[in-house]
Amino acid sequence: MRQEMRENGVDPAAAAVGARIRMARKGRRMTAEQLAEAADISTQFLAKVEKGQQSMTVGKFSKLVKALGVTSDYLLFGRDEMVGCAALAAEYMAGLNVVERDMLSQVVIRLQEMLEAMRPEEEH
């Protein structure tokens, strides 16, 4: 599978990073054009990055991290994916009534507990 991906011009590691970039972009409800503009890159370049067909410099990677509002660890390793979930849930909760908010707050609390359990001991 990995060899086949490489033969098609796709690096598996780059494809994984590209998939997390695409997920983060969609989680922030950004179009490819909006992200490309915020990160000062072309939409064609971004499309290739999201497909794993294009590597990028540290500078461009840093711009993407900043534009997406995620950590570099998330884009590289997917470690803090649940932080984004909790943030999206909190944003969604702001528009709910009191009963709905109380019900969903339990979900957010559970996500935070799970995130805390995932952190390395030295970060506690």
C-alpha positions in Angstrom: 0.0 0.0 0.0 2.7 2.5 1.0 4.8 1.6 -2.1 1.7 2.1 -4.3 1.1 5.5 -2.7 4.7 6.5 -3.3 4.4 5.4 -7.0 1.3 7.6 -7.4 3.3 10.6 -6.1 1.8 10.5 -2.6 3.9 10.1 0.5 2.0 8.3 3.3 3.3 10.6 6.0 2.5 13.7 4.0 -1.0 12.3 3.2 -1.7 11.9 7.0 -0.6 15.5 7.6 -2.7 16.6 4.7 -5.8 14.8 6.0 -5.4 16.5 9.4 -5.1 19.9 7.7 -8.3 19.1 5.7 -10.1 18.0 8.9 -8.9 21.1 10.9 -10.0 23.3 8.0 -13.4 21.7 7.9 -13.7 21.8 11.6 -13.1 25.6 11.5 -15.6 25.8 8.7 -13.0 27.3 6.3 -13.0 26.9 2.6 -9.7 26.0 0.9 -9.6 29.5 -0.5 -10.0 31.1 2.9 -7.2 28.9 4.4 -4.9 29.6 1.5 -5.5 33.3 1.8 -4.9 33.2 5.6 -1.7 31.2 5.2 -0.5 33.2 2.2 -0.3 30.2 -0.1 -2.0 29.3 -3.4 -5.1 27.1 -3.4 -3.4 24.7 -5.8 -0.5 24.3 -3.4 -3.0 23.7 -0.5 -4.9 21.1 -2.6 -1.6 19.2 -3.2 -0.7 19.4 0.5 -4.1 18.1 1.5 -3.7 15.1 -0.9 -0.1 14.4 0.3 1.4 15.2 -3.1 3.3 18.3 -1.9 5.8 18.8 0.9 6.2 22.2 2.5 8.7 24.3 4.2 8.7 25.0 7.9 7.6 28.5 7.2 4.5 27.5 5.2 3.7 24.8 7.8 3.9 27.4 10.6 1.6 29.7 8.6 -0.9 26.8 8.2 -0.8 26.1 12.0 -1.4 29.7 12.8 -4.2 30.1 10.3 -6.0 26.9 11.5 -5.6 27.8 15.2 -4.2 24.3 16.0 -0.9 23.1 17.4 1.9 21.8 15.2 1.6 18.5 17.2 -2.0 18.1 16.0 -1.0 18.5 12.3 2.0 16.3 12.7 0.7 13.6 15.0 -3.0 14.2 15.7 -2.3 14.4 19.4 -4.7 17.1 20.4 -7.6 16.3 18.1 -10.0 16.3 21.1 -9.1 19.9 21.9 -10.7 20.9 18.6 -13.8 18.7 19.4 -14.2 20.4 22.8 -13.8 23.9 21.2 -16.4 23.1 18.5 -18.8 21.7 21.1 -18.4 24.9 23.3 -19.0 27.1 20.2 -22.1 25.1 19.4 -23.4 25.2 23.0 -23.4 29.0 23.0 -26.5 29.0 20.7 -28.5 26.6 22.8 -31.1 27.0 25.4 -30.4 26.2 29.1 -31.6 22.6 29.1 -29.8 21.7 25.9 -26.7 23.5 27.2 -26.8 21.5 30.5 -27.0 18.2 28.6 -24.1 19.0 26.2 -22.0 20.4 29.0 -21.6 16.8 30.2 -20.1 15.9 26.8 -17.6 18.7 27.0 -16.6 17.8 30.5 -16.1 14.2 29.4 -14.0 15.4 26.5 -11.8 17.5 28.8 -11.3 14.5 31.1 -10.3 12.3 28.2 -7.9 14.9 27.0 -6.3 15.3 30.4 -5.9 11.5 30.7 -4.1 11.5 27.3 -1.4 14.1 28.3 2.0 12.9 29.3 2.7 12.9 33.1 5.1 15.9 32.9 2.3 18.1 31.5 -0.1 17.4 34.4 
